[in-house]
């Protein structure tokens, strides 16, 4: 479990760095809070990741582009969004893996 948590922290750091690069500080701050929560041993940060994942106005709706006020050249927008979705997908996948492990541990305890 510790290995998964460390991997998630590393992945969150990469996502936060990517968001900061283009001036997307609102989402960067949210992911930083989640990262700090997980880093401090509060597994509820995993639940917070689930909440930002879907629904109207969620992280999955984010598009990095000049029109949205991001600090980016037009010709970089495709790469920036492909990388955003890749990094986000990795973070959410690892969070899912942690949730599965937590459920397994709960079953063993019962």
C-alpha positions in Angstrom: 0.0 0.0 0.0 2.8 2.4 0.8 4.3 1.9 -2.6 1.0 2.8 -4.2 0.7 5.9 -2.1 4.2 7.0 -2.9 3.5 6.5 -6.6 0.3 8.5 -6.3 2.2 11.4 -4.6 4.8 11.4 -7.4 2.0 11.4 -10.1 0.2 14.2 -8.4 3.4 16.2 -8.3 3.8 15.8 -12.0 0.2 16.8 -12.7 0.5 19.8 -10.4 3.7 20.9 -12.2 1.9 20.6 -15.6 -1.0 22.7 -14.4 1.3 25.3 -12.9 3.2 25.5 -16.2 0.2 26.9 -18.0 -1.2 29.0 -15.1 -4.0 26.7 -14.1 -3.7 27.5 -10.5 -7.2 26.7 -9.3 -6.9 23.0 -10.2 -3.2 23.0 -9.2 -4.2 24.2 -5.7 -7.0 21.6 -5.4 -4.6 18.8 -6.3 -1.9 20.2 -4.0 -4.4 20.0 -1.1 -5.2 16.4 -2.0 -1.5 15.6 -2.3 -0.8 17.1 1.1 -3.7 15.2 2.7 -2.5 11.9 1.3 1.1 12.7 2.3 0.0 13.4 5.8 -1.6 9.9 6.0 -5.2 11.0 5.4 -6.5 8.5 3.0 -9.7 10.7 2.5 -7.6 12.5 -0.1 -8.4 9.4 -2.3 -12.1 10.2 -1.9 -11.4 13.8 -2.8 -9.9 12.6 -6.1 -13.0 10.8 -6.9 -15.1 14.0 -6.4 -13.0 16.1 -8.8 -13.1 13.4 -11.5 -16.6 13.7 -13.0 -19.6 15.9 -13.3 -20.2 19.4 -14.6 -17.2 21.7 -14.0 -15.0 18.8 -13.0 -11.3 18.3 -13.8 -12.2 16.2 -16.9 -13.9 19.3 -18.4 -10.6 21.3 -18.2 -9.1 22.3 -21.5 -5.8 24.2 -21.5 -5.9 26.9 -24.1 -5.4 30.6 -24.7 -9.2 31.1 -24.9 -9.5 29.9 -21.3 -6.8 32.4 -20.1 -3.9 29.9 -19.9 -0.3 30.9 -20.4 0.2 28.9 -23.6 1.1 29.3 -27.2 -1.6 28.2 -29.6 0.7 25.6 -31.2 1.3 23.9 -27.8 -2.4 23.4 -26.9 -2.7 20.0 -28.4 0.3 18.6 -26.5 -0.6 20.4 -23.3 -4.1 18.8 -23.3 -2.9 15.3 -24.3 -0.4 15.4 -21.5 -3.0 16.8 -19.1 -5.4 13.9 -19.9 -2.5 11.4 -19.7 -1.3 12.6 -16.3 -4.9 12.9 -14.9 -5.6 9.3 -16.1 -2.6 8.0 -14.4 -3.5 9.7 -11.1 -7.1 8.5 -11.2 -5.9 4.9 -12.1 -3.5 4.8 -9.2 -6.2 6.2 -6.9 -8.5 3.4 -8.0 -5.8 0.8 -7.3 -5.5 2.2 -3.8 -9.2 2.0 -3.2 -9.2 -1.6 -4.4 -6.4 -2.4 -1.9 -8.2 -0.7 0.9 -11.3 -2.8 0.2 -9.2 -6.0 0.2 -7.7 -5.0 3.6 -11.2 -4.3 5.0 -12.4 -7.8 3.9 -9.3 -9.4 5.6 -10.0 -7.5 8.8 -13.6 -8.8 8.9 
